[in-house]
Amino acid sequence: MFILIKIQRKIFIANNAVHYFLSNEWVFINTKIIDLEKLLLPSDQLAFSYKCDHELAEPFAFFTVGLMGARRYLLKESDSTFPQAKIHSRR
């Protein structure tokens, strides 16, 4: 019983933290940053490990990083519990 209350409390807190951002539509105009990326020299891209391939962005990797961020910063769970949570979610 207490385990369910603890889980529900975590879900409630995380939901309250992101509710404003999920319930509004956001439009980001990034034409200036794209123009700046075009000015980067290839040597600078190598030196700073920077890739400008917006079209090649992989959605699965993006959501994986987002999931890990939510676990760390919203739910305050450590990365050491991730393998157990992954097994638990497959049940």
N, C-alpha and C positions, 0 to 999 in steps of 0.2 A: 504494500500500500504506500509506504513512504517513498519507495523508489519511483513510483508513478508520479507522486506529487513533486519530487525533485526534478524529474524530467519535464513535467508540465511547466514548472516554474522557469526552467531554462528556456523552453520554447516561448513562453510568454515574454520574458525579458528580451530575447533575441528579436521577436516579432515587434515589440515596441521600439526597439532600437532602429529597425530598418523600415518601419511602416511609412514614414513620411517620404522616404526615397523610393519605395516601391509603389506608392499610390499616386505619384506625380510623374508626368512625362518630362523627360529631360532632353534638351537639344543642345549639343555642344558644337560650336562652330570652331573648327581647328584649321582654318586655311593658312594662318600665319605659321603654325608649327610645321605644317606640310611643306610650306615654302622654305622654312629654315632647314628642314631635312634634306631638301634638294641641294642646298649649299654646302653640306658636309663633304669634306674631302674623303676619299676612300681610306687614306691613312688614319684619319680620325675615327672612322667607323671601325677599323680594326683595333685601334688603340683602346677604344672605349667599349668594345663588343656591342656595338649598336647596329641594329638591323632596321631598315626602313620599309620592310615588306608588309604593308598593311593588308594587302590582298591575300597574303599567304598565312594570315593569322589562323590558327587552328582553334575552333570553338571548344573542343574537348579539353585541350590544355588550359584554355582561359577559365572554364568552369571548374576544373580541378584546382587551379590556384585560388579561385574564389571560395571554393569549399574549404580549403585548408585555412584561408584567412578567416572565414566565419567560425571555424572550429577554434582557432587560436584566440581571436580578439573579441568575438561575441559570446561564445559559450565557455571561454576560458579553459579549454581542454588542451592537454599537452599532446605533442605529436607521438609520444610513446603509446598512447591508447588507440592510435589510428588503425593498426592491424586488427585489433580486437573489435573495433566498431565496424570495420569493413566486413568481417566474418558475421557479426551480429546482424548487419543490414541485409545480408543475403538470405537469412532465414525466412 
